[in-house]
Amino acid sequence: MGYRDLIDHAKHTLRKHIGATGSLIERAEAPRPSGSETIFLIGSSDAITHRVVVEAKRRVRTETIHQLRDRFDGWLGKQDGTAAVLLVTQYVGCELAKALESAGICFADSVGNAYLEVPGALRIHSVGHRPPPGEPSRGSWHTEQGAKVLFHLLSQGPQVRSTYREMSRRLRVSLSMISKVVVELMTDGIIVRQKRGAYDIVGGKRLLAMWLDTYSTRLWERTLLGRFRAPFETDFIRLLRISADDPVLSQMAIGGEFAACRLAEPLRAERVSLHVPPEHSLYVRRTLALAPCESGPIELHDAFASPIGRVHVEGEPEIADAVLVLAELVRAGHRRYEKAIASLRERCLSWIG
């Protein structure tokens, strides 16, 4: 598991513990100590944003804890507003968790264990989670990062003209992971390489099935920030009007039922998903007055690609790509979506067959 995967898993772990009342934004471009990987900005119930420096290690041994402690103390001593240092790693068992806590080292792993404390403001403590039983490998494509590559190929298909670097910039996926997924797909006869940066999708139905499976089982939960209600309730046309006048809101993409209505099928939309650049999620929640609600009609997601859709009406926010909207409807599994799913495939993805 690469460092990028460790960081993404740790974000997911922390967001589950923070809940819908807080926020976590990654700022990889922010100044940070040499040797650290990235910066998390965590908003808590005290309405203050706390700067957390992140160090990533695939494995941690108890005999190296004192070295980590010395380095982290040095980072905390700098006058840059750092509230905590967080170690992200693959798995922290109970004994290792005790040793890290005793040394005052905060951590988050890929299976749900976490300890993070900002005195007087934030405390997360959840240990004892174990990795799930092993399952047969289904290839690099059946991962969170692999799902993003599948999305890119389908959104550009049937003739994809993108270099690995272009894909990496759009998806924030490592070049090595992109290479693994593309090679797997070529080996399975799903895509054919024409030349550098040029691929033809020849197994569209198989590729779509892989995307729908991986979005549902790997990517959807990783991007979900929570469910909400808003003052405009289900008047999503009003949402478009509000967003069109705001340069930040206009950068989000509209998905879910409401996007299906705009793209293909005049379904009466009762729900919408908003795919928001991670750095804008807190602004979107405050500006739209979104209140956490488990049964709310609005799903808020981190946008996992940039762009994630396209403008269909000038002056309105983007509508999420039909490939993503289709995956959202299929994952939800409501019978009333059957006509909308068929319409999306016929009108927007007819090349797949």
C-alpha positions as CSV (number, residue, x, y, z in Angstrom):
1,M,0.0,0.0,0.0
2,G,1.5,3.3,-1.1
3,Y,1.7,6.5,0.9
4,R,-1.1,8.1,-1.1
5,D,-3.4,5.2,-0.2
6,L,-2.4,5.4,3.5
7,I,-3.3,9.1,3.5
8,D,-6.7,8.6,1.8
9,H,-7.6,5.7,4.2
10,A,-6.6,7.9,7.2
11,K,-8.8,10.7,5.9
12,H,-11.7,8.3,5.7
13,T,-11.1,6.9,9.2
14,L,-11.0,10.4,10.7
15,R,-14.0,11.6,8.9
16,K,-16.1,8.7,10.2
17,H,-15.1,9.7,13.8
18,I,-15.5,13.5,13.2
19,G,-19.0,13.1,11.8
20,A,-21.0,15.5,9.8
21,T,-20.5,18.3,12.4
22,G,-16.8,18.7,11.6
23,S,-14.6,18.8,8.6
24,L,-11.3,17.6,7.2
25,I,-9.5,19.2,4.3
26,E,-6.1,18.1,2.9
27,R,-3.7,20.9,1.9
28,A,-0.8,19.1,0.4
29,E,0.6,22.3,-1.0
30,A,0.8,24.1,2.4
31,P,4.2,24.7,3.9
32,R,5.1,21.8,6.2
33,P,8.2,20.3,8.0
34,S,10.7,18.4,5.9
35,G,9.9,14.7,5.9
36,S,6.2,15.1,6.5
37,E,3.7,14.0,3.8
38,T,0.8,16.5,3.9
39,I,-1.3,18.8,6.0
40,F,-4.8,18.2,7.3
41,L,-7.0,21.1,8.4
42,I,-9.6,19.8,10.8
43,G,-12.6,21.9,11.8
44,S,-14.3,20.9,15.0
45,S,-17.3,22.0,17.0
46,D,-15.4,25.0,18.5
47,A,-15.5,26.6,15.0
48,I,-11.7,26.7,14.9
49,T,-9.6,25.0,12.2
50,H,-6.7,23.0,13.6
51,R,-3.5,22.4,11.5
52,V,-2.3,18.8,11.7
53,V,1.0,17.7,10.2
54,V,0.8,14.2,8.7
55,E,3.6,11.6,8.6
56,A,3.0,8.3,6.6
57,K,4.7,5.0,7.3
58,R,3.6,1.6,5.9
59,R,4.6,-0.2,9.2
60,V,5.5,1.0,12.7
61,R,7.6,-0.9,15.1
62,T,7.6,-0.2,18.9
63,E,11.4,0.1,19.0
64,T,11.2,3.2,16.7
65,I,8.5,5.0,18.7
66,H,11.1,7.2,20.6
67,Q,12.6,8.3,17.3
68,L,9.2,9.3,16.0
69,R,8.4,11.1,19.3
70,D,11.6,13.2,19.1
71,R,10.9,14.2,15.5
72,F,7.3,15.1,16.1
73,D,8.2,17.2,19.2
74,G,10.4,19.2,16.9
75,W,7.6,19.8,14.4
76,L,5.2,20.8,17.2
77,G,7.7,23.3,18.5
78,K,7.7,25.4,15.3
79,Q,5.7,28.7,15.3
80,D,3.4,27.7,12.4
81,G,0.2,27.0,14.2
82,T,0.6,23.2,14.2
83,A,-1.9,21.7,16.7
84,A,-0.9,18.1,16.3
85,V,1.2,15.6,14.4
86,L,-0.6,12.5,13.0
87,L,1.0,9.2,12.1
88,V,-0.9,7.4,9.3
89,T,-0.1,3.8,8.7
90,Q,-1.6,0.5,7.5
91,Y,-2.7,-1.1,10.8
92,V,-2.3,-0.3,14.5
93,G,-3.0,-3.3,16.8
94,C,-4.0,-2.9,20.4
95,E,-0.5,-3.2,21.9
96,L,1.0,-0.8,19.4
97,A,-1.9,1.6,20.0
98,K,-1.1,1.6,23.8
99,A,2.6,2.2,23.1
100,L,1.8,5.1,20.7
101,E,-0.7,6.7,23.1
102,S,1.8,6.4,26.0
103,A,4.3,8.3,23.9
104,G,1.7,10.9,23.0
105,I,1.7,10.0,19.3
106,C,-1.5,10.5,17.4
107,F,-2.3,8.0,14.7
108,A,-4.9,6.8,12.2
109,D,-4.9,3.6,10.2
110,S,-6.6,2.0,7.3
111,V,-9.1,-0.2,9.2
112,G,-10.7,2.4,11.6
113,N,-8.3,2.8,14.5
114,A,-7.5,6.3,15.4
115,Y,-6.2,8.5,18.3
116,L,-6.1,12.3,17.8
117,E,-6.1,14.9,20.5
118,V,-6.0,18.7,20.4
119,P,-6.3,19.8,24.0
120,G,-9.5,21.6,24.8
121,A,-10.8,21.3,21.3
122,L,-10.9,17.7,19.8
123,R,-10.4,14.2,21.0
124,I,-10.8,11.0,18.8
125,H,-10.1,7.6,20.4
126,S,-11.1,4.4,18.7
127,V,-9.0,1.3,18.9
128,G,-9.5,-2.5,18.7
129,H,-10.6,-2.6,15.0
130,R,-9.1,-5.5,13.1
131,P,-8.5,-5.9,9.4
132,P,-11.4,-7.8,7.6
133,P,-10.7,-11.4,6.5
134,G,-8.7,-11.6,3.4
135,E,-10.5,-11.8,0.1
136,P,-9.2,-13.0,-3.3
137,S,-7.4,-10.2,-5.1
138,R,-9.5,-8.7,-7.9
139,G,-6.7,-6.6,-9.3
140,S,-5.6,-3.0,-8.9
141,W,-8.8,-1.8,-10.6
142,H,-10.9,-3.0,-7.6
143,T,-9.5,-0.3,-5.3
144,E,-10.5,3.2,-4.4
145,Q,-7.7,4.6,-6.7
146,G,-8.5,2.0,-9.4
147,A,-12.1,3.1,-9.5
148,K,-11.0,6.6,-10.3
149,V,-9.1,5.4,-13.3
150,L,-12.1,3.4,-14.5
151,F,-14.2,6.5,-14.2
152,H,-11.7,8.5,-16.3
153,L,-11.6,6.0,-19.1
154,L,-15.4,5.7,-19.3
155,S,-15.9,9.4,-19.1
156,Q,-13.5,9.9,-22.0
157,G,-14.5,6.8,-24.0
158,P,-14.8,5.1,-26.4
159,Q,-11.5,6.7,-27.7
160,V,-9.4,7.8,-24.7
161,R,-6.7,10.4,-25.5
162,S,-4.9,10.9,-22.1
163,T,-1.4,10.4,-21.0
164,Y,-0.7,8.9,-17.5
165,R,0.3,12.4,-16.3
166,E,-2.9,13.9,-17.5
167,M,-4.9,11.2,-15.7
168,S,-2.8,11.7,-12.6
169,R,-3.5,15.5,-12.5
170,R,-7.2,15.0,-13.0
171,L,-7.6,12.1,-10.5
172,R,-4.8,12.7,-7.9
173,V,-3.8,9.0,-8.5
174,S,-0.1,8.0,-8.7
175,L,1.5,7.2,-12.0
176,S,2.3,3.7,-10.8
177,M,-1.3,2.9,-9.9
178,I,-2.5,4.2,-13.3
179,S,0.0,2.0,-15.0
180,K,-1.1,-1.1,-13.1
181,V,-4.8,-0.6,-13.9
182,V,-4.2,0.2,-17.6
183,V,-2.0,-2.9,-18.0
184,E,-4.6,-5.1,-16.3
185,L,-7.3,-3.8,-18.7
186,M,-5.1,-4.3,-21.7
187,T,-4.2,-7.8,-20.6
188,D,-7.9,-8.6,-20.2
189,G,-8.7,-7.2,-23.7
190,I,-10.9,-4.4,-22.4
191,I,-8.8,-1.6,-23.8
192,V,-6.4,-1.5,-26.7
193,R,-3.4,0.8,-26.9
194,Q,-3.1,2.6,-30.2
195,K,-0.1,4.8,-29.3
196,R,1.3,6.7,-26.3
197,G,-1.6,8.3,-24.5
198,A,-4.2,6.8,-26.9
199,Y,-6.5,3.9,-26.0
200,D,-9.7,2.5,-27.5
201,I,-12.2,0.9,-25.3
202,V,-13.3,-2.4,-26.9
203,G,-14.9,-4.0,-23.9
204,G,-17.3,-1.2,-22.9
205,K,-19.9,-3.5,-21.1
206,R,-17.2,-5.2,-19.0
207,L,-15.6,-1.9,-18.2
208,L,-18.9,-0.3,-17.1
209,A,-19.7,-3.4,-14.9
210,M,-16.3,-3.1,-13.2
211,W,-16.9,0.7,-12.6
212,L,-20.4,0.2,-11.2
213,D,-19.1,-2.5,-8.8
214,T,-16.0,-0.6,-7.7
215,Y,-17.9,2.7,-7.2
216,S,-20.4,1.0,-5.0
217,T,-18.0,-1.1,-2.9
218,R,-14.9,1.1,-2.8
219,L,-15.3,4.7,-3.8
220,W,-18.8,5.9,-2.8
221,E,-18.2,5.6,1.0
222,R,-14.7,7.1,0.7
223,T,-16.0,10.3,-0.8
224,L,-19.2,10.7,1.3
225,L,-19.0,13.6,3.8
226,G,-22.6,13.2,5.1
227,R,-26.3,13.7,4.5
228,F,-27.9,17.0,5.0
229,R,-31.1,19.0,4.8
230,A,-31.3,22.7,3.7
231,P,-33.7,25.6,3.9
232,F,-34.7,25.1,0.2
233,E,-35.6,21.5,1.0
234,T,-36.0,19.7,-2.4
235,D,-36.3,22.8,-4.5
236,F,-33.2,22.0,-6.4
237,I,-33.9,24.6,-9.1
238,R,-33.4,27.2,-6.3
239,L,-30.1,25.5,-5.5
240,L,-29.0,26.1,-9.0
241,R,-29.9,29.7,-8.8
242,I,-28.1,30.2,-5.5
243,S,-25.0,28.5,-6.9
244,A,-24.9,30.3,-10.2
245,D,-24.3,33.6,-8.3
246,D,-21.4,32.3,-6.2
247,P,-18.0,31.7,-7.7
248,V,-17.2,28.9,-5.2
249,L,-20.6,27.1,-5.3
250,S,-20.5,27.2,-9.1
251,Q,-17.4,24.9,-8.9
252,M,-19.3,22.0,-7.4
253,A,-21.0,19.3,-9.6
254,I,-24.6,18.2,-9.3
255,G,-25.3,14.5,-9.1
256,G,-27.9,11.9,-8.1
257,E,-31.6,12.0,-9.0
258,F,-31.5,15.7,-9.9
259,A,-28.6,15.2,-12.3
260,A,-30.5,12.3,-13.9
261,C,-33.4,14.7,-14.5
262,R,-31.2,17.2,-16.2
263,L,-29.3,14.7,-18.3
264,A,-31.9,12.3,-19.5
265,E,-35.1,11.4,-17.6
266,P,-37.8,13.8,-16.3
267,L,-37.8,12.1,-12.9
268,R,-39.3,14.0,-10.0
269,A,-36.1,14.5,-8.0
270,E,-36.4,14.0,-4.3
271,R,-32.6,13.8,-3.7
272,V,-29.4,15.3,-5.0
273,S,-25.7,14.7,-4.4
274,L,-23.2,17.6,-4.5
275,H,-19.6,16.8,-5.5
276,V,-17.5,19.5,-4.0
277,P,-13.7,20.2,-4.3
278,P,-12.3,19.2,-0.8
279,E,-11.1,22.6,0.0
280,H,-14.6,24.1,-0.4
281,S,-16.7,21.6,1.5
282,L,-16.9,23.7,4.7
283,Y,-17.8,26.8,2.7
284,V,-20.5,25.0,0.8
285,R,-22.1,23.7,4.0
286,R,-22.1,27.1,5.6
287,T,-23.3,29.1,2.6
288,L,-26.1,26.7,1.8
289,A,-27.0,26.3,5.5
290,L,-26.7,22.5,5.3
291,A,-27.7,20.8,8.6
292,P,-26.6,17.2,9.3
293,C,-29.6,14.8,8.9
294,E,-29.3,11.0,8.4
295,S,-32.4,11.1,6.2
296,G,-31.7,14.4,4.5
297,P,-32.2,14.8,0.7
298,I,-28.7,16.1,0.1
299,E,-25.5,13.9,0.0
300,L,-22.3,15.9,0.1
301,H,-19.2,14.2,-1.5
302,D,-15.6,15.1,-2.0
303,A,-15.1,15.5,-5.7
304,F,-12.6,12.7,-6.6
305,A,-11.7,14.2,-10.0
306,S,-11.3,17.6,-11.5
307,P,-13.4,18.1,-13.5
308,I,-16.0,15.6,-12.4
309,G,-18.7,16.8,-14.9
310,R,-19.4,19.5,-17.4
311,V,-21.5,22.7,-17.7
312,H,-24.8,21.9,-19.5
313,V,-26.4,25.3,-19.0
314,E,-24.3,28.4,-19.1
315,G,-24.3,30.1,-15.7
316,E,-25.2,27.0,-13.7
317,P,-22.9,24.6,-11.8
318,E,-21.6,21.5,-13.6
319,I,-23.7,18.4,-13.9
320,A,-21.7,15.3,-12.9
321,D,-20.6,13.0,-15.7
322,A,-23.3,10.5,-16.8
323,V,-21.0,7.7,-15.8
324,L,-21.0,8.9,-12.2
325,V,-24.7,9.7,-12.1
326,L,-25.4,6.2,-13.5
327,A,-23.3,4.6,-10.7
328,E,-25.1,6.6,-8.1
329,L,-28.5,5.4,-9.2
330,V,-27.4,1.8,-9.6
331,R,-25.8,1.8,-6.1
332,A,-29.0,3.2,-4.5
333,G,-31.0,0.4,-6.1
334,H,-34.5,1.9,-6.0
335,R,-36.9,0.4,-8.5
336,R,-38.2,3.8,-9.5
337,Y,-34.7,4.5,-11.0
338,E,-35.0,1.7,-13.6
339,K,-36.4,4.0,-16.4
340,A,-33.9,6.7,-15.6
341,I,-31.0,4.2,-15.7
342,A,-32.1,2.9,-19.1
343,S,-32.5,6.5,-20.4
344,L,-29.1,7.5,-19.2
345,R,-27.5,4.6,-20.9
346,E,-29.4,5.2,-24.2
347,R,-28.9,9.0,-24.3
348,C,-25.4,9.5,-22.8
349,L,-23.6,6.1,-23.0
350,S,-25.0,4.6,-26.2
351,W,-21.4,3.7,-27.4
352,I,-21.2,1.1,-24.6
353,G,-24.2,-0.8,-26.0
